[in-house]
């Protein structure tokens, strides 16, 4: 890995302008994008969440740049535990499930479903759960069992949600055709 890239990525602040700068850099420099993915998918690196926050922006605007690294991302997805890493990872999953032109392999779909279910079960913060639920809803349109699992999970695991979580749960259940919460 390029040491200069590593130093830059691991020393960034969470400011949107800073992340936008590095997002643009990833658009222009394929080597920098490789470094972002390497750091973002390295669970041993305590700064992996910083790279993921930039990769989220890359995926939002130019998902095609992220696709060659999808297997690498999917392989570690369910192992993310830090909230600053889980949130951008769940948002990347949403982009992968909703952006046009993205065709997921069965392995990738399985890992994204597994990761999103893990985020919900682990009682992640509301935004993370919202992205995970929306991802699972979309992927469940191809695989019926996912919707069935969502219904069970939402009624079992989230029986007494916070006001923010209640909105997300209600929205998902309504989309599933079951508006009880």
N, C-alpha and C positions, 0 to 999 in steps of 0.2 A: 504494500500500500504506500501511496505517496505521503511522506511525512508532512509536507507542507499542507496538503489537503486535510490530513488528520488534525493538525494543529488548528487550522481555520474552523473546521466543523465543530470540534470539541470546545472551542472557546466562544462560540456564538451566544448571543443573548436571545431571548424569546421574542424580541421585538419583530413585528410584522415586516417592517422595512428591511431588517437584516435577513429574515428568512426569504423575502422576495428577491433580494440581491443574490443569495446563493441558489435560489430556484432558477433565476435567469442564467447563472453561471453553469448550472447543470444542463440547461437547454443548449448551451454553446460548447461545452467541454465534456465529451463522453467519458474521459478519464475521471473527471470530478464526480460524475454520476456513479461510476463504478465505486469510487471511494465512499460516497453517500450510502449506497446499498450495502457495502461491506461493513461499514460502521453500524448502520441501522439494523442489520441482521445479526450482529455480534452481541449475543446476550451477556457475554463476559465484560463487554465494554460499558462502563457506567454512564457513558455519554450517548448510548445508542438512541435515546429518545430525541436528542437534538437532530440527528440525521433523519429520523422518522418524521419530525415536524417539517423538514424541508421536502422530504419525499412525498408527503401528503399534498403539498402545493404542486409538485411536479405531476403527480397523478391526477390532480384536479384539472390542470390545464392541458397536459400532454400525456395522457395515459399510455400512448404508444411507446414512449420512451421508457416507461416502467415495465412493460410487458416482458422483455427478455430476462428480467430478474424475478419473475413471478414465482417460479418454483422455489427459489432461494427464500423469498419472503414467506411463502406459504408453509415452508418447512419449519419455520420458527414462530409462526403467528400465535399459536396457542400457548407458547412459553413466555410471551410478554406478560409481565406482572406489574411493573411500575405504571401508575396512572399517566405520567407524561408520555409514556410509550404506547400504552393501550389505546388512548384516545386517537392519536393520528393513525394507528394501525387499523382501528375499526372504521375510520373515515376512508382510508384507502380501500378497505373491503367494500364499502358502499359504492365507491367509484367503480371498482371492478365489476360489481353486480349490475350497475345501472348505465354505465357509459356505452354508447353504441360502438360497435366494432370490436368489442372485447369478447373473445371466445375462450371460455375456461375449459381446461381439461377436467376429466373426472377427478383426478388427484387434487387439482387446484380447488374445485368446488367442494370436495370433501374437507380439505384443510380449512377453507374459509368458513364453512358451516361449523366445523368443530371449534375453530377459534372464536367465532361469534357466540356460539352457545357457551363456551367457557367464560367469555366476558360477562355474559348475563348471569350465569350461575355464581360467579365470583363476586357478584354484587358491586360491579363497577359503578362509577359515577353516571349520572343521568345522561349526559351527552354521549358517552361511550355506549351505553345500553341502547339509546335511541338509534345510533348508527348501526349497531349490531342487529337490532330488531328489523330495521328497514332493509338491511342486507339479507337477512334470513327470509323476510317476506318475499323479496324479489326472487331469491334462489328457490324458494318453495313453490313458485309458479311452475318450475320445471320438475320438482320432486315433491310430490304430495306429502310424504311423511314429514317434511320439514314444517309444514303448516300445522299438522297434527301435534308435533312435538312443541311447537310454539304455544299452541292453545293450552296444553298441559303445563308447560313451564310457567306461563304467565298466571295461570290460576293457582298453581302450587307455590312457586317461589316468590311471587310478588303479590301476595294476598293483602298486604297492608302497606302500599307504596306511599312515598312522599308525594306532595302535590305535583311536583315536576314529573316524577316517575308515573304518577297516575295518568297524566295527560298522554304520555308516550304509550303506556299500556292500553289505555282506552282507544287511542288512534289505531294501534296494531290490531286489537281485537275487532274493531269495526271493519277494518280492511279484511280481516279473516272471516267476517260475517257472523261475529259473535260479540255483541256489545255489552257484555256483563262485566262491570267493575264498579 
